[in-house]
Structures are given as structure tokens and as C-alpha cells.
Amino acid sequence: MSEGADERGGHDEGVADDERVPYDELSMFAENAAEAGIAYPGPPDVRRVRVEVVPGRQLSALVWGTGPAELVLLHGGAQNAHTWDTVALALGVPLVAVDLPGHGHSDDAPGSPVDVHANARDVAEVVRRLAPQRRAVVGMSLGGLTALALADTHPDLVPAVVLVDITPGVTPAKAAAIAAFVRGPSSFPDFDALLARTIEHNPTRSVSSLRRGILHNAVQQPDGTWRWRHARPGQAGHFKGSPASDHRDLWDAVERLRVPAMLVRGMRPQSVVDDADEAELRRRLPGVAVAHVAEAGHSVQGDAPVELARLIEAFALRR
């Protein structure tokens, strides 16, 4: 399937009817809106599109709205484009949310999906095709580092950058709790087992939001078991290191930035950005905007999506 072709959500073939958990990826936006207190006049215009980034390999993305995309959203490691659903609803503008290589519905990365420089090369093609009039690239965690690499190598594609709870100073040690979750069991006997583990590692999130997240980020197998959609350690072509590998080389890319930049930092203990990271970012990039979100941990888009949307809007869309 090439650029412009829709890939609508539906059931995974081969799963017996009496074992299948119903899933339509475009059917849950009303739940997102209700939980966040967002007005919901009806289903948004959202379609799934695949873009060939190199011959034989494609990235998938959710395209929101019918007008020219104003934002490009890049998710974190072991996530997918649906992590931005509530933020996208709150923003209410045309945008593109990308599944990074080895994540969601995108094809596997040729090397490691935490190689932000390789990711940036792929994302560049998606931005050119699907968001030629973008006003900013927003990236959370792995997506934020990918955005930095993209701005460094393709500065014409990044008119502004928003980093969500990430700087190049975030090391595997700081993200150890996240890595422990990603490196958990490779499969689960049923949906309830997968949900229980997810709740255990995300104590600040509602069960309903975690349930939606699992449906978007895991797939039921023919025998009724479940596995993650995203790349995992130990699988061929998948993670070859920590999902929060050392990317301190990107501090040099920070210093080369010549576009407006903002850090949105979660202030709960689950955040992976500390005061030293923020101070280093300010030292390397004088004039960077910094926003603290008191009621959010690392996944600001999940913990405080409406507040994050307002911050993105004020910084990137009202300039």
C-alpha cells in the first residue's frame, strides 16, 4: 500500500470468534474525549496511511483532518501513533501522527528502532509526503530524540520542535523503570494478564485509558494469546539495546538548532528528565521555552493531554 491508501482498523484474521477481543482502531475517540472532558460533536476525520520510505519498506501514520497538516507527532519507544489521540482531539487541527519504524503498523527497522538517526531518515520522507506545510514537529521520548536528529539533518523540515519529557541527557539508568516494562514477557495468555501488567507499571493512569492503549499497541494471536505490536528485545530486527539508549551525542544537535524549541517536562517521579538535564538544555540552547506539567510523569500526553495540547498550541500554532 502506498501513500494516500487507507488502512482501516479491523479484526485480526485467524483468531477464533469466541476468543477474539473486538478492535476497531478508529472507534474509540469518543472514549478519549469523554475521559478528558473534550467536546465531541462526532467522529473526527482520521485515516491510516502508509508511505514507502525506501523501496519495499513503509511507515504507517494516522492523518487527522482534511486540510494541510500543521503538526507532526512522534511517539515514544514501545508506543504508537494512538498515544496522541486525546492530544489530537484537544488540538482540533489537521496533523499527522507517525508510527516509528518497528512500532504500531509500520514495518520493522532495518537495524534497531532506537536508532534515532535512521528513524529521522524515514520520518523525513513521511513529513515531505504528508505534512509539507507543518509548523512544528512534536516528539515524546524516543520521538523527541528523533525530532532532534531530524532537525539536525533536515533543518528545512522542522520549523519548530517540541520535546516532551526528553533531552539527550536521559540515559538508560534514568529510564530503567520503562526499560523493565518493555523487557517484560514476550506474550501473555489473555488480555486480562496483559492489562494487569500494564496497570502495575502505570499506577497514575486510568484503567480505561490503559485498556485502549493495549488494544492499539498489542495484537491477539490465532491461539488467543497476546503480543505487543512494537519491537521487543531479543526479536530479529527489533530492539538491540535499551529503549532509552545513550544519546548524549545529540547535545551537539541541540546546539545547532536554529528554530524555536520547547521542552515540556513532567514533574511526577515517573519523569525521566531531571533538573540537571533541564539546566544543560538551557545552557546549550539559550532561549528554549520550558514548561513544567505538575500532574504528569514521563508520558505527558497520557497523564495531562489537554494541558499538553494547550502548550503545543500556544507555542507552535500561535506564533
Secondary structure, 3 states (H helix, E strand, C coil): CCCCCECCCCCCCCCCHHHCCCCCCCCCHHHHHHHHCCCCCCCCCEEEEEEEEECCEEEEEEEECCCCCCEEEECCCCCCHHHHHHHHHHHCCCEEEECCCCCCCCCCCCCCCCCHHHHHHHHHHHHHHHCCCCCEEEEECHHHHHHHHHHHHCHHHCCCEEEECCCCCCCCCCCHHHHHHHCCCCCECCHHHHHHHHHHHCCCCCHHHHHHHHHHHEEECCCCCEEECCCCCCCCCCCCCCCCCCCCCHHHHHHHCCCCEEEEEECCCCCCCCHHHHHHHHHHCCCCEEEEECCCCCCHHHHCHHHHHHHHHHHHHCC
